[in-house]
Amino acid sequence: MKQTAIITVIMVLLGGSAMAKGKTAVPAVKQPPVTVATQSYQQVVKRDKKGKIVRDKQGKPIREWVKATKVVPGTVVKYIDTVGNHTKQTIEKLAIKNPINQHLIYVAESATSETNATITYSVDGGKHFDVPEKLYVVGLDKKKHLAQPKEYNAIQWVIASVPPESNVTVEFKAKLK
């Protein structure tokens, strides 16, 4: 059996309660059928144990992604959503939405998925999503123009299918203003 679900990045654990005769209610915590865990990473120059910059064969500093801690303006941050299907059924057409914080600028063409997914964007805070060729905004000159990646304020992935009891990831990059 297959399920179809639409979900946003913010998930809430489903709670319930069990009542035994003559005893007080004990909350039962259930695993939600789908979870989304988001982690942010920033790129830093790799250093050895002595703090010296590690370089490649051409002498260029080697960069690596680490969990984001203190991010300064101009830093590119990579956001990875791990989507978990905790059911015994394939979930089809699972929509994952990520807002792009007002302090961030989306990095063009950086949204990806490790599995088959349709990626669309929003310029109205996530009310409507579409492909870049169909996204328009009204500029300061009161004229309608094709939206630029820096004007995107949300991303949506519609994942074709998530197999039973498995995880898939989606990601995008944004630069701190």
C-alpha positions in Angstrom: 0.0 0.0 0.0 1.2 3.5 -0.8 0.6 6.7 1.0 0.6 10.3 -0.2 1.6 13.0 2.3 2.4 16.7 2.4 4.6 17.9 5.2 6.5 21.0 6.1 9.9 21.2 7.7 8.6 21.8 11.2 7.3 18.6 12.6 5.6 18.0 15.9 5.8 14.7 17.8 2.4 13.1 17.9 1.3 12.5 21.5 -1.4 10.3 22.9 -2.4 8.9 26.3 -3.1 5.5 27.7 -5.5 5.0 30.6 -5.4 1.9 32.7 -8.4 1.2 35.0 -7.9 2.9 38.3 -4.6 4.5 37.3 -3.7 8.0 36.1 -3.1 8.7 32.5 0.4 8.0 31.2 1.4 9.9 28.0 2.4 7.6 25.2 5.0 9.0 22.8 4.5 7.8 19.2 7.0 8.1 16.4 5.5 10.3 13.7 5.1 8.6 10.3 7.5 11.1 8.8 10.2 13.3 10.4 12.3 16.1 9.1 15.6 16.9 10.8 17.4 20.0 9.6 21.1 20.7 10.1 23.1 23.7 8.9 26.8 23.6 7.9 29.4 26.3 7.1 32.5 25.9 5.0 35.8 26.5 6.8 39.5 26.1 5.9 40.8 22.8 7.2 43.5 23.0 9.8 45.9 20.4 11.2 46.3 19.6 15.0 48.7 22.5 15.3 46.3 25.0 13.7 48.2 25.2 10.4 46.1 25.4 7.2 46.0 22.1 5.2 46.7 22.6 1.5 46.1 20.5 -1.6 48.9 19.5 -4.1 48.4 22.9 -5.9 48.9 24.8 -2.6 45.3 25.9 -2.3 43.7 25.7 1.2 41.4 22.6 1.6 37.9 23.5 2.7 35.4 21.4 4.6 31.8 21.6 5.8 31.3 21.6 9.5 28.2 22.2 11.7 27.4 25.9 11.6 28.2 27.7 14.9 29.2 31.3 14.6 28.3 32.5 11.1 29.4 35.9 9.9 28.0 38.0 7.1 29.1 36.7 3.7 29.3 33.1 4.9 27.6 30.4 2.7 25.5 28.0 4.8 24.4 24.6 3.6 21.1 23.4 5.0 20.4 19.6 4.9 17.0 18.1 5.7 17.0 14.4 6.5 13.5 13.1 5.8 12.6 9.8 7.6 9.8 7.5 6.6 9.0 5.5 9.7 6.2 3.5 8.2 6.1 0.1 6.4 4.8 1.7 3.2 6.2 3.8 0.5 5.2 7.5 0.8 4.7 9.2 -2.6 4.7 12.9 -3.5 6.1 14.0 -0.1 6.4 17.8 -0.1 9.2 19.3 2.0 9.2 23.1 2.4 12.0 25.3 3.7 11.6 29.0 4.3 14.6 31.1 3.4 15.3 33.5 6.3 15.1 37.2 5.5 18.8 37.5 6.5 19.8 34.9 3.8 20.2 35.0 0.1 19.5 31.8 -1.8 22.6 30.5 -3.8 21.3 30.0 -7.3 20.9 26.3 -8.4 22.0 24.9 -5.1 18.8 23.1 -4.2 19.3 19.4 -4.7 17.9 16.0 -3.7 19.5 12.7 -3.4 16.4 11.1 -4.9 13.9 12.0 -7.7 12.2 15.3 -6.6 10.6 18.3 -8.2 12.1 21.5 -6.9 10.1 24.7 -6.9 10.5 28.1 -5.3 8.4 30.9 -3.8 8.6 34.7 -3.8 5.5 35.2 -1.6 6.6 33.5 1.7 5.6 30.0 0.7 2.0 30.6 -0.4 2.7 29.6 -4.0 5.6 27.6 -5.5 6.7 27.3 -9.1 9.7 26.8 -11.4 12.0 29.7 -11.8 10.8 30.5 -15.4 7.3 31.2 -14.0 8.2 33.3 -10.9 7.6 37.0 -11.2 7.9 39.9 -8.8 7.0 43.6 -9.1 10.1 45.8 -8.8 10.5 49.3 -7.3 9.7 50.6 -10.8 6.3 49.0 -10.5 7.1 46.7 -13.4 6.7 42.9 -13.4 10.0 41.0 -13.9 11.3 37.5 -13.7 12.3 36.8 -10.1 16.0 36.4 -9.4 17.3 33.7 -7.1 18.1 36.4 -4.5 14.3 37.1 -4.4 13.3 33.5 -3.5 12.1 33.2 0.1 11.1 29.5 0.2 12.0 26.3 -1.5 9.8 23.2 -1.9 10.9 19.7 -2.9 8.2 17.2 -3.9 9.9 13.9 -3.4 8.6 11.2 -5.8 8.7 8.5 -3.3 10.3 7.7 0.1 10.8 3.9 0.6 9.5 2.3 3.8 11.7 2.7 6.9 14.3 4.8 5.2 15.8 8.3 5.0 16.4 10.7 2.1 18.0 14.1 2.1 17.4 17.4 0.4 19.6 20.5 0.6 20.3 24.0 -0.4 22.8 26.8 0.2 22.2 30.4 1.2 24.6 33.3 2.0 24.2 35.4 5.1 23.6 39.0 4.2 
